[in-house]
């Protein structure tokens, strides 16, 4: 098992956060949606550090549909999403 790199607040439901905020562009099974969002799976995110993923969630990705979530998701919520998408198989 992979040890979580960032502390995750207890009581947060990362799957619910994903379903509320990410599923429309990244898909129910996190395999991505053509023309909208890339896959968010342990395999697709392996080359990226947690900090790189966190920065993408916070700031978005220029010239893509990925908008930044800074001010809309808390640090704890973002950390729980990172644990879900990078360390948990869909």
BANU-581275 format. One record per atom (N, C-alpha, C): atom name; y, x, z; residue in three letters; chain. Coordinates in nm, 2 decimals. Atoms other than C-alpha are relative to their C-alpha. Layout:
residues N
at;yy;xx;zz;aa;ch
CA;Y;X;Z;Ala;A $
...
END
This chain:
residues 90
at;yy;xx;zz;aa;ch
N;-0.12;0.08;0.00;Unk;A $
CA;0.00;0.00;0.00;Unk;A $
C;0.13;0.09;0.00;Unk;A $
N;-0.12;-0.07;0.00;Unk;A $
CA;0.35;0.11;-0.07;Unk;A $
C;0.09;-0.04;0.12;Unk;A $
N;-0.08;0.02;-0.11;Unk;A $
CA;0.58;0.15;0.22;Unk;A $
C;0.14;-0.05;-0.05;Unk;A $
N;-0.13;0.04;0.05;Unk;A $
CA;0.90;-0.05;0.18;Unk;A $
C;0.11;0.11;0.03;Unk;A $
N;-0.11;-0.10;-0.01;Unk;A $
CA;1.20;0.18;0.12;Unk;A $
C;0.12;-0.05;0.08;Unk;A $
N;-0.11;0.05;-0.06;Unk;A $
CA;1.46;-0.05;0.25;Unk;A $
C;-0.04;-0.11;0.10;Unk;A $
N;0.04;0.11;-0.09;Unk;A $
CA;1.45;-0.27;0.56;Unk;A $
C;0.03;-0.14;-0.05;Unk;A $
N;-0.02;0.13;0.04;Unk;A $
CA;1.41;-0.63;0.50;Unk;A $
C;0.01;-0.09;0.12;Unk;A $
N;-0.03;0.09;-0.11;Unk;A $
CA;1.55;-0.90;0.73;Unk;A $
C;-0.12;-0.10;0.00;Unk;A $
N;0.11;0.10;-0.02;Unk;A $
CA;1.28;-1.12;0.87;Unk;A $
C;0.06;-0.14;-0.02;Unk;A $
N;-0.04;0.14;0.02;Unk;A $
CA;1.30;-1.49;0.79;Unk;A $
C;0.05;-0.03;-0.14;Unk;A $
N;-0.04;0.03;0.13;Unk;A $
CA;1.41;-1.44;0.43;Unk;A $
C;-0.12;-0.02;-0.09;Unk;A $
N;0.11;0.03;0.09;Unk;A $
CA;1.20;-1.59;0.16;Unk;A $
C;0.04;0.05;-0.14;Unk;A $
N;-0.04;-0.07;0.13;Unk;A $
CA;1.23;-1.35;-0.14;Unk;A $
C;-0.04;-0.08;-0.12;Unk;A $
N;0.04;0.08;0.11;Unk;A $
CA;1.03;-1.58;-0.36;Unk;A $
C;0.09;-0.11;-0.03;Unk;A $
N;-0.10;0.10;0.02;Unk;A $
CA;1.27;-1.86;-0.30;Unk;A $
C;0.13;0.05;-0.05;Unk;A $
N;-0.12;-0.06;0.05;Unk;A $
CA;1.56;-1.63;-0.36;Unk;A $
C;-0.01;0.02;-0.15;Unk;A $
N;0.03;-0.03;0.14;Unk;A $
CA;1.40;-1.52;-0.69;Unk;A $
C;0.00;-0.13;-0.08;Unk;A $
N;0.00;0.12;0.07;Unk;A $
CA;1.33;-1.88;-0.79;Unk;A $
C;0.13;-0.07;-0.02;Unk;A $
N;-0.14;0.06;0.01;Unk;A $
CA;1.69;-1.99;-0.72;Unk;A $
C;0.09;0.08;-0.09;Unk;A $
N;-0.10;-0.09;0.06;Unk;A $
CA;1.87;-1.69;-0.87;Unk;A $
C;-0.05;0.07;-0.12;Unk;A $
N;0.05;-0.09;0.10;Unk;A $
CA;1.65;-1.50;-1.11;Unk;A $
C;-0.09;-0.06;-0.11;Unk;A $
N;0.11;0.05;0.08;Unk;A $
CA;1.38;-1.72;-1.26;Unk;A $
C;0.05;-0.04;-0.14;Unk;A $
N;-0.05;0.05;0.13;Unk;A $
CA;1.60;-1.86;-1.55;Unk;A $
C;0.00;0.10;-0.10;Unk;A $
N;-0.01;-0.11;0.10;Unk;A $
CA;1.64;-1.52;-1.71;Unk;A $
C;-0.13;0.09;0.00;Unk;A $
N;0.11;-0.09;-0.01;Unk;A $
CA;1.34;-1.33;-1.59;Unk;A $
C;-0.14;-0.06;0.01;Unk;A $
N;0.12;0.07;0.01;Unk;A $
CA;1.07;-1.60;-1.59;Unk;A $
C;-0.07;-0.02;0.13;Unk;A $
N;0.08;0.04;-0.12;Unk;A $
CA;0.84;-1.77;-1.34;Unk;A $
C;-0.09;0.11;0.05;Unk;A $
N;0.10;-0.11;-0.04;Unk;A $
CA;0.59;-1.48;-1.35;Unk;A $
C;0.06;0.13;-0.01;Unk;A $
N;-0.07;-0.13;0.00;Unk;A $
CA;0.86;-1.21;-1.37;Unk;A $
C;-0.03;0.08;-0.12;Unk;A $
N;0.04;-0.08;0.12;Unk;A $
CA;0.74;-1.11;-1.72;Unk;A $
C;0.12;0.01;-0.10;Unk;A $
N;-0.11;-0.01;0.09;Unk;A $
CA;1.09;-1.15;-1.87;Unk;A $
C;0.01;-0.12;-0.09;Unk;A $
N;-0.02;0.11;0.10;Unk;A $
CA;1.24;-1.41;-2.11;Unk;A $
C;0.07;0.06;-0.12;Unk;A $
N;-0.05;-0.06;0.12;Unk;A $
CA;1.30;-1.29;-2.46;Unk;A $
C;0.15;-0.05;-0.02;Unk;A $
N;-0.14;0.03;0.02;Unk;A $
CA;1.67;-1.27;-2.53;Unk;A $
C;0.09;-0.02;0.13;Unk;A $
N;-0.07;0.03;-0.13;Unk;A $
CA;1.76;-1.33;-2.16;Unk;A $
C;-0.01;0.12;0.10;Unk;A $
N;0.02;-0.10;-0.10;Unk;A $
CA;1.61;-1.09;-1.91;Unk;A $
C;-0.13;0.08;-0.01;Unk;A $
N;0.12;-0.09;0.00;Unk;A $
CA;1.37;-0.80;-1.88;Unk;A $
C;-0.10;-0.04;0.10;Unk;A $
N;0.10;0.02;-0.10;Unk;A $
CA;1.04;-0.81;-1.69;Unk;A $
C;0.05;0.07;0.13;Unk;A $
N;-0.03;-0.06;-0.14;Unk;A $
CA;1.08;-0.75;-1.31;Unk;A $
C;-0.14;0.01;0.07;Unk;A $
N;0.13;-0.02;-0.06;Unk;A $
CA;0.74;-0.62;-1.21;Unk;A $
C;-0.01;0.14;0.05;Unk;A $
N;0.01;-0.14;-0.05;Unk;A $
CA;0.62;-0.31;-1.02;Unk;A $
C;-0.02;0.10;-0.12;Unk;A $
N;0.02;-0.09;0.12;Unk;A $
CA;0.51;-0.16;-1.36;Unk;A $
C;0.13;0.03;-0.07;Unk;A $
N;-0.12;-0.02;0.08;Unk;A $
CA;0.84;-0.22;-1.54;Unk;A $
C;0.11;0.07;0.09;Unk;A $
N;-0.11;-0.05;-0.08;Unk;A $
CA;1.05;-0.11;-1.24;Unk;A $
C;-0.04;0.14;0.06;Unk;A $
N;0.05;-0.13;-0.06;Unk;A $
CA;0.84;0.20;-1.14;Unk;A $
C;0.09;0.12;-0.03;Unk;A $
N;-0.09;-0.12;0.03;Unk;A $
CA;1.08;0.45;-1.32;Unk;A $
C;0.13;-0.01;0.08;Unk;A $
N;-0.13;0.01;-0.07;Unk;A $
CA;1.38;0.32;-1.11;Unk;A $
C;-0.02;0.01;0.15;Unk;A $
N;-0.01;-0.01;-0.14;Unk;A $
CA;1.47;0.40;-0.76;Unk;A $
C;0.05;-0.14;0.06;Unk;A $
N;-0.06;0.12;-0.06;Unk;A $
CA;1.55;0.12;-0.51;Unk;A $
C;0.15;-0.01;-0.01;Unk;A $
N;-0.15;0.00;0.01;Unk;A $
CA;1.91;0.23;-0.52;Unk;A $
C;0.05;-0.04;-0.14;Unk;A $
N;-0.04;0.04;0.13;Unk;A $
CA;1.92;0.19;-0.90;Unk;A $
C;-0.02;-0.15;-0.02;Unk;A $
N;0.03;0.15;0.01;Unk;A $
CA;1.77;-0.16;-0.88;Unk;A $
C;0.11;-0.07;0.08;Unk;A $
N;-0.10;0.07;-0.08;Unk;A $
CA;2.01;-0.25;-0.60;Unk;A $
C;0.14;0.00;-0.07;Unk;A $
N;-0.13;-0.02;0.08;Unk;A $
CA;2.31;-0.12;-0.81;Unk;A $
C;0.00;-0.10;-0.11;Unk;A $
N;0.00;0.09;0.12;Unk;A $
CA;2.20;-0.33;-1.11;Unk;A $
C;0.02;-0.14;0.05;Unk;A $
N;-0.02;0.13;-0.06;Unk;A $
CA;2.17;-0.64;-0.89;Unk;A $
C;0.14;-0.02;0.04;Unk;A $
N;-0.14;0.01;-0.05;Unk;A $
CA;2.51;-0.58;-0.73;Unk;A $
C;0.10;0.00;-0.12;Unk;A $
N;-0.10;-0.02;0.10;Unk;A $
CA;2.70;-0.47;-1.04;Unk;A $
C;-0.03;-0.06;-0.14;Unk;A $
N;0.04;0.05;0.13;Unk;A $
CA;2.51;-0.62;-1.33;Unk;A $
C;-0.03;0.12;-0.10;Unk;A $
N;0.02;-0.10;0.11;Unk;A $
CA;2.44;-0.44;-1.66;Unk;A $
C;0.09;-0.03;-0.11;Unk;A $
N;-0.10;0.03;0.11;Unk;A $
CA;2.72;-0.40;-1.91;Unk;A $
C;-0.07;-0.03;-0.13;Unk;A $
N;0.05;0.04;0.14;Unk;A $
CA;2.66;-0.55;-2.26;Unk;A $
C;-0.13;-0.07;0.01;Unk;A $
N;0.12;0.08;-0.01;Unk;A $
CA;2.38;-0.77;-2.13;Unk;A $
C;0.04;-0.13;0.07;Unk;A $
N;-0.03;0.12;-0.08;Unk;A $
CA;2.35;-1.11;-1.97;Unk;A $
C;-0.01;0.01;0.15;Unk;A $
N;0.02;-0.03;-0.15;Unk;A $
CA;2.28;-0.95;-1.63;Unk;A $
C;0.14;0.01;0.06;Unk;A $
N;-0.12;0.00;-0.07;Unk;A $
CA;2.58;-1.04;-1.42;Unk;A $
C;-0.02;0.06;0.14;Unk;A $
N;0.01;-0.06;-0.14;Unk;A $
CA;2.65;-0.87;-1.08;Unk;A $
C;-0.01;-0.12;0.10;Unk;A $
N;0.02;0.10;-0.11;Unk;A $
CA;2.55;-1.06;-0.77;Unk;A $
C;0.08;0.04;0.13;Unk;A $
N;-0.08;-0.05;-0.11;Unk;A $
CA;2.79;-0.87;-0.54;Unk;A $
C;0.08;-0.12;0.05;Unk;A $
N;-0.08;0.11;-0.06;Unk;A $
CA;2.95;-1.12;-0.30;Unk;A $
C;-0.07;-0.13;0.00;Unk;A $
N;0.08;0.13;0.00;Unk;A $
CA;2.69;-1.39;-0.38;Unk;A $
C;-0.13;0.01;0.07;Unk;A $
N;0.12;-0.02;-0.08;Unk;A $
CA;2.38;-1.23;-0.23;Unk;A $
C;0.03;0.11;0.10;Unk;A $
N;-0.02;-0.10;-0.11;Unk;A $
CA;2.38;-1.04;0.10;Unk;A $
C;-0.09;0.12;-0.02;Unk;A $
N;0.08;-0.12;0.01;Unk;A $
CA;2.24;-0.69;0.14;Unk;A $
C;-0.14;-0.03;0.04;Unk;A $
N;0.14;0.03;-0.04;Unk;A $
CA;1.94;-0.83;0.32;Unk;A $
C;-0.07;-0.08;-0.11;Unk;A $
N;0.06;0.08;0.11;Unk;A $
CA;1.88;-1.08;0.04;Unk;A $
C;-0.04;0.09;-0.12;Unk;A $
N;0.03;-0.10;0.11;Unk;A $
CA;1.90;-0.80;-0.22;Unk;A $
C;-0.12;0.09;0.03;Unk;A $
N;0.11;-0.08;-0.04;Unk;A $
CA;1.67;-0.58;-0.02;Unk;A $
C;-0.13;-0.08;-0.01;Unk;A $
N;0.13;0.08;0.01;Unk;A $
CA;1.41;-0.86;0.00;Unk;A $
C;-0.04;-0.03;-0.14;Unk;A $
N;0.03;0.01;0.14;Unk;A $
CA;1.44;-0.92;-0.37;Unk;A $
C;-0.06;0.13;-0.06;Unk;A $
N;0.05;-0.13;0.05;Unk;A $
CA;1.38;-0.55;-0.44;Unk;A $
C;-0.15;0.02;0.05;Unk;A $
N;0.13;-0.01;-0.05;Unk;A $
CA;1.07;-0.56;-0.22;Unk;A $
C;-0.10;-0.09;-0.08;Unk;A $
N;0.08;0.09;0.08;Unk;A $
CA;0.94;-0.86;-0.41;Unk;A $
C;-0.02;0.05;-0.14;Unk;A $
N;0.01;-0.03;0.14;Unk;A $
CA;1.01;-0.74;-0.77;Unk;A $
C;-0.06;0.14;-0.02;Unk;A $
N;0.05;-0.14;0.02;Unk;A $
CA;0.92;-0.37;-0.72;Unk;A $
C;-0.13;0.03;0.06;Unk;A $
N;0.12;-0.04;-0.08;Unk;A $
CA;0.64;-0.37;-0.47;Unk;A $
C;-0.10;-0.11;0.01;Unk;A $
N;0.09;0.11;-0.01;Unk;A $
CA;0.47;-0.71;-0.52;Unk;A $
C;-0.04;-0.05;-0.14;Unk;A $
N;0.04;0.05;0.13;Unk;A $
CA;0.26;-0.81;-0.82;Unk;A $
C;0.03;-0.15;-0.01;Unk;A $
N;-0.03;0.15;0.02;Unk;A $
CA;0.36;-1.15;-0.97;Unk;A $
C;-0.12;-0.08;0.02;Unk;A $
END
